[in-house]
Amino acid sequence: MFNNLPGIGLDIGDDKIRFAWLKRRGQGFQLFKYGSINTPSGAVDAGIIYEPERLGQEIQVLVRDFKLKGKKVVTAVTGQQVYIRNLVMPHMNIKELKEAVYYKAINFLPIPVEESAMDIFPLREFEDDEGRKTEIFFTAARRQQVANIDIACRIAGLKLAVVEIEPLAIFRAVIGAIGTVTAILKLDPCCSYLAVFKGRNLVFYKPLPSGSSAIGQIINTDGSITPGITNKVKASQDNQYDSKLWNITSEIKRAVEYYQIQIDTGDIDRFLICGAGSAIGGLQLRLTAALGYPVENGDLLPDIVLPPHISESNQIYELKQEFIAALGLAAREVI
């Protein structure tokens, strides 16, 4: 559907604005260009855009430096402004489903339906004692946020092609490692969440605000980990650090338990962790012990071909940790 688009993903974060440009190469992908720039202070907070004009002016710098003017992009909304739910509806065509869901959402959406941008995707059809039914995936975000993204892109000289929710992009970026039921844990100071997929369908999403706060206290403002704490070194025994790790682990465990109560999809086959928080020493071991699942680092797009100038391990590590959402957004257009 999106193969005629250039494959550019734009990830708008609290601290950084990142883009990635992918092109199809045989059965895999080629990373054509990528880059980032600091987000203007106060323009974005917890994924919510408050100053789209300033944001657009800053994105314009990336557009100019990387010759992106007039290009179509895919971006995402994220954080606690995202609302999802799986719904079972009477069987009807897609147009009728969208109309019916609008009125059904009045009863459960925490924001006024007239202020929301909604979309649905049919998952399966089945029949029970009441007749034919359709299970759908429902997602919504504040309409103003989508409008703010569009404003920022237009000011920057970009054309907004698609706005989706970030978990779908992350899943697409680690698609080589999917199982029957895949849990993806995104850990970042500005936005952390647990997302669970059955096959390729998102069936559960829960923001982790306390986890984001604790991670922000561990990770320095420049994105580095607190001195002495690396991905390959055991966590410090310092009581304060230990307490923060315990808080993160506890919130994630509660989210997993809530998922297990709410959604019946069977056992989790793969549990993947990504984002800046995945580099925190000792966290993977703690999560594995607390959850009973082997927690692995989510490795991005195994078929991606990197530009020749990217060879240093720190450059590859940066791509995996910081550009995973931008790459997943870009991949939507070329998969």
C-alpha positions as CSV (number, residue, x, y, z in Angstrom):
1,M,0.0,0.0,0.0
2,F,2.8,2.4,0.8
3,N,5.5,1.1,-1.6
4,N,5.3,4.2,-3.7
5,L,6.4,6.4,-0.8
6,P,10.0,7.2,0.0
7,G,10.2,5.3,3.3
8,I,10.9,8.2,5.7
9,G,10.1,7.8,9.4
10,L,10.0,10.9,11.7
11,D,10.2,10.2,15.4
12,I,9.3,13.3,17.5
13,G,10.5,12.9,21.1
14,D,10.8,15.1,24.1
15,D,14.5,15.4,23.8
16,K,15.3,14.6,20.2
17,I,13.7,14.7,16.7
18,R,15.0,11.7,14.7
19,F,14.4,10.6,11.1
20,A,15.4,7.5,9.1
21,W,15.1,7.0,5.3
22,L,15.0,3.3,4.2
23,K,15.0,2.0,0.7
24,R,14.1,-1.5,-0.5
25,R,17.2,-3.6,-1.4
26,G,16.4,-7.1,-2.6
27,Q,14.7,-8.9,0.3
28,G,16.0,-6.4,2.8
29,F,16.5,-2.7,3.3
30,Q,19.1,-0.1,2.8
31,L,19.5,2.7,5.3
32,F,19.9,5.7,2.9
33,K,20.0,8.6,5.4
34,Y,19.4,9.2,9.1
35,G,19.9,12.1,11.5
36,S,18.7,13.9,14.6
37,I,18.4,17.3,16.2
38,N,17.5,18.5,19.7
39,T,13.8,19.1,20.4
40,P,13.1,22.8,21.3
41,S,12.8,23.0,25.1
42,G,9.1,22.9,26.2
43,A,7.8,22.1,22.7
44,V,7.1,18.5,23.5
45,D,6.5,16.9,26.9
46,A,5.6,13.3,27.5
47,G,4.9,12.9,23.8
48,I,2.4,15.8,23.7
49,I,3.2,18.6,21.3
50,Y,2.5,22.0,22.9
51,E,4.3,24.3,20.4
52,P,4.0,22.9,16.9
53,E,5.3,26.1,15.3
54,R,8.6,26.1,17.1
55,L,8.8,22.3,16.5
56,G,8.3,22.8,12.8
57,Q,11.0,25.4,12.6
58,E,13.5,23.1,14.3
59,I,12.5,20.2,12.0
60,Q,13.1,22.5,9.1
61,V,16.8,22.4,10.0
62,L,16.8,18.6,9.4
63,V,14.8,19.0,6.2
64,R,17.4,21.5,4.9
65,D,20.5,19.6,6.0
66,F,19.3,16.3,4.5
67,K,17.4,17.6,1.5
68,L,14.0,16.3,2.6
69,K,11.9,19.2,1.4
70,G,8.6,18.1,0.0
71,K,9.1,14.5,1.1
72,K,6.2,12.4,2.6
73,V,6.8,11.1,6.1
74,V,5.3,8.6,8.5
75,T,5.3,9.6,12.2
76,A,3.5,8.5,15.4
77,V,1.7,9.5,18.5
78,T,2.8,7.9,21.8
79,G,2.6,8.1,25.6
80,Q,-0.6,8.4,27.6
81,Q,-2.3,10.2,24.8
82,V,-2.8,6.9,23.0
83,Y,-5.9,4.8,23.7
84,I,-6.4,1.3,22.4
85,R,-8.9,-1.5,22.9
86,N,-10.0,-4.7,21.2
87,L,-13.7,-4.7,20.6
88,V,-16.2,-7.4,19.5
89,M,-18.9,-5.9,17.2
90,P,-21.8,-7.4,15.2
91,H,-20.7,-8.3,11.7
92,M,-20.9,-5.4,9.3
93,N,-18.9,-3.7,6.6
94,I,-15.9,-1.5,7.4
95,K,-17.8,1.8,6.9
96,E,-20.7,0.7,9.2
97,L,-18.1,-0.6,11.8
98,K,-16.4,2.9,11.9
99,E,-19.8,4.6,12.5
100,A,-20.8,2.1,15.2
101,V,-17.5,2.3,17.0
102,Y,-17.8,6.1,17.2
103,Y,-20.9,5.8,19.3
104,K,-19.6,2.8,21.3
105,A,-16.4,4.8,22.2
106,I,-18.6,7.4,24.1
107,N,-18.9,4.8,26.9
108,F,-15.3,4.0,27.4
109,L,-13.0,6.7,25.9
110,P,-11.6,9.0,28.6
111,I,-11.7,12.0,26.2
112,P,-14.7,13.4,24.3
113,V,-15.1,11.5,21.1
114,E,-15.5,14.7,19.1
115,E,-11.9,15.6,20.3
116,S,-10.4,12.3,19.2
117,A,-9.0,10.9,16.0
118,M,-10.0,7.2,15.8
119,D,-9.2,4.2,13.6
120,I,-10.0,0.6,13.5
121,F,-8.6,-2.6,12.0
122,P,-10.6,-5.9,11.7
123,L,-8.7,-8.7,13.4
124,R,-11.0,-11.8,12.8
125,E,-14.5,-12.9,12.2
126,F,-16.3,-15.6,14.1
127,E,-19.8,-16.8,15.0
128,D,-21.4,-17.4,18.4
129,D,-24.9,-17.9,19.8
130,E,-25.8,-14.3,18.9
131,G,-24.7,-14.5,15.3
132,R,-21.7,-13.4,13.2
133,K,-19.2,-11.1,15.0
134,T,-16.1,-9.1,14.1
135,E,-13.2,-8.5,16.5
136,I,-11.5,-5.2,15.8
137,F,-8.5,-3.3,17.0
138,F,-9.5,0.2,18.1
139,T,-7.1,3.1,18.5
140,A,-7.6,6.7,19.3
141,A,-5.6,9.9,20.1
142,R,-6.4,13.5,20.7
143,R,-7.3,15.1,17.4
144,Q,-5.4,18.2,18.4
145,Q,-2.2,16.2,18.7
146,V,-2.6,14.9,15.1
147,A,-3.3,18.4,14.0
148,N,-0.2,19.7,15.8
149,I,2.0,17.1,14.0
150,D,0.6,18.2,10.7
151,I,1.3,21.8,11.5
152,A,4.9,21.1,12.4
153,C,5.4,19.0,9.3
154,R,4.0,21.7,7.0
155,I,6.1,24.4,8.6
156,A,9.2,22.2,8.1
157,G,8.4,21.6,4.5
158,L,7.3,17.9,4.8
159,K,4.1,16.2,3.8
160,L,2.5,14.1,6.5
161,A,1.4,10.7,4.9
162,V,0.5,8.6,7.9
163,V,0.2,9.0,11.7
164,E,0.2,5.7,13.6
165,I,1.0,4.7,17.2
166,E,4.6,4.0,18.2
167,P,4.3,0.4,19.4
168,L,3.4,-0.7,15.8
169,A,6.6,0.9,14.5
170,I,8.7,-0.7,17.3
171,F,7.2,-4.1,16.4
172,R,8.0,-3.6,12.8
173,A,11.6,-2.7,13.6
174,V,12.2,-6.0,15.4
175,I,9.9,-8.1,13.2
176,G,12.6,-10.7,12.6
177,A,12.2,-11.9,16.2
178,I,8.4,-12.3,16.4
179,G,6.7,-15.2,18.1
180,T,3.1,-16.3,18.5
181,V,2.8,-13.9,21.4
182,T,5.5,-11.2,21.6
183,A,5.9,-8.6,24.4
184,I,7.8,-5.4,23.7
185,L,9.0,-3.3,26.6
186,K,10.0,0.2,25.5
187,L,12.0,2.0,28.2
188,D,12.8,5.7,27.9
189,P,12.8,8.7,30.2
190,C,10.1,10.4,28.2
191,C,7.9,7.4,27.3
192,S,7.9,3.8,28.6
193,Y,5.2,1.2,27.9
194,L,4.5,-2.5,27.6
195,A,2.9,-3.7,24.3
196,V,1.9,-7.3,23.6
197,F,1.3,-8.6,20.1
198,K,-0.5,-11.8,19.1
199,G,1.0,-12.7,15.8
200,R,1.2,-9.2,14.1
201,N,-1.8,-7.8,16.0
202,L,-1.4,-5.5,18.9
203,V,-3.7,-6.8,21.7
204,F,-2.4,-4.9,24.8
205,Y,-0.8,-1.5,25.5
206,K,0.0,0.1,28.8
207,P,2.0,3.2,29.5
208,L,4.5,3.0,32.4
209,P,4.8,6.6,33.7
210,S,6.6,5.6,37.0
211,G,9.1,3.5,35.0
212,S,9.9,6.5,32.8
213,S,10.5,8.7,35.8
214,A,12.9,6.2,37.4
215,I,14.7,5.7,34.2
216,G,15.1,9.4,33.8
217,Q,16.8,9.5,37.1
218,I,19.3,6.8,36.1
219,I,20.0,8.1,32.6
220,N,21.9,11.3,32.3
221,T,20.7,14.2,30.3
222,D,23.1,13.5,27.5
223,G,21.6,10.0,27.1
224,S,24.5,8.1,28.8
225,I,24.0,5.8,31.7
226,T,25.0,6.8,35.3
227,P,28.8,6.3,35.6
228,G,29.8,2.7,36.4
229,I,26.6,1.3,35.0
230,T,26.8,-0.3,31.6
231,N,25.0,-3.0,29.7
232,K,27.7,-5.6,30.5
233,V,28.4,-4.7,34.1
234,K,26.3,-5.8,37.0
235,A,24.2,-3.2,38.7
236,S,25.7,-1.2,41.5
237,Q,24.8,-2.2,45.0
238,D,24.2,1.4,45.9
239,N,20.9,1.5,47.8
240,Q,19.5,4.4,45.9
241,Y,20.2,2.9,42.5
242,D,18.9,-0.5,43.7
243,S,15.7,1.2,44.8
244,K,15.1,2.7,41.4
245,L,15.7,-0.6,39.7
246,W,13.2,-2.2,42.1
247,N,10.6,0.5,41.2
248,I,11.0,-0.1,37.5
249,T,10.9,-3.9,37.8
250,S,7.8,-3.7,40.1
251,E,5.8,-1.5,37.7
252,I,6.7,-3.7,34.7
253,K,5.6,-6.8,36.7
254,R,2.3,-5.2,37.6
255,A,1.7,-4.3,33.9
256,V,2.4,-7.9,32.9
257,E,0.1,-9.3,35.6
258,Y,-2.6,-6.9,34.4
259,Y,-2.2,-8.1,30.8
260,Q,-2.5,-11.7,32.0
261,I,-5.7,-11.0,33.7
262,Q,-7.2,-8.9,30.9
263,I,-6.1,-10.7,27.8
264,D,-6.3,-14.4,27.1
265,T,-3.7,-15.0,24.4
266,G,-1.6,-17.8,25.9
267,D,1.9,-17.6,27.3
268,I,4.3,-14.9,26.0
269,D,6.8,-16.5,23.6
270,R,9.3,-13.6,23.3
271,F,9.9,-10.7,25.7
272,L,11.9,-8.0,24.1
273,I,13.3,-4.8,25.6
274,C,14.3,-1.7,23.7
275,G,15.0,2.0,24.2
276,A,17.6,3.7,26.3
277,G,16.6,1.8,29.5
278,S,17.6,-1.5,27.9
279,A,21.3,-0.5,28.6
280,I,20.8,-0.3,32.3
281,G,23.0,-2.8,34.0
282,G,21.2,-5.6,35.9
283,L,17.7,-4.7,34.6
284,Q,17.4,-7.6,32.2
285,L,18.4,-10.1,34.9
286,R,16.0,-8.7,37.4
287,L,13.1,-8.7,34.9
288,T,13.9,-12.3,33.8
289,A,13.8,-13.4,37.5
290,A,10.6,-11.3,38.3
291,L,8.6,-12.2,35.2
292,G,9.7,-15.8,34.6
293,Y,10.4,-15.0,30.9
294,P,13.8,-14.7,29.3
295,V,14.1,-10.9,28.6
296,E,16.1,-10.2,25.4
297,N,17.3,-7.1,23.7
298,G,15.1,-6.3,20.7
299,D,17.5,-6.3,17.7
300,L,16.3,-4.1,14.8
301,L,15.6,-5.2,11.2
302,P,18.0,-8.0,10.7
303,D,17.9,-7.5,6.9
304,I,18.9,-3.9,7.0
305,V,22.1,-2.8,5.1
306,L,23.9,0.1,6.8
307,P,25.7,2.8,4.8
308,P,29.5,2.1,4.3
309,H,30.5,4.9,6.7
310,I,28.7,3.2,9.6
311,S,31.1,0.6,11.0
312,E,31.9,1.6,14.6
313,S,30.1,-0.4,17.3
314,N,29.0,2.8,19.0
315,Q,27.3,4.0,15.8
316,I,25.4,0.7,15.4
317,Y,24.5,0.8,19.1
318,E,23.1,4.3,18.7
319,L,20.9,3.2,15.8
320,K,19.6,0.3,17.8
321,Q,18.8,2.3,20.9
322,E,17.8,5.7,19.6
323,F,16.5,5.3,16.0
324,I,14.4,2.1,16.5
325,A,11.1,4.0,16.3
326,A,12.2,6.1,13.3
327,L,13.4,3.0,11.4
328,G,10.1,1.2,12.2
329,L,8.1,4.1,10.9
330,A,10.2,4.2,7.8
331,A,9.8,0.5,7.3
332,R,6.0,0.9,7.1
333,E,6.3,2.4,3.7
334,V,8.7,-0.2,2.2
335,I,7.6,-3.5,3.7
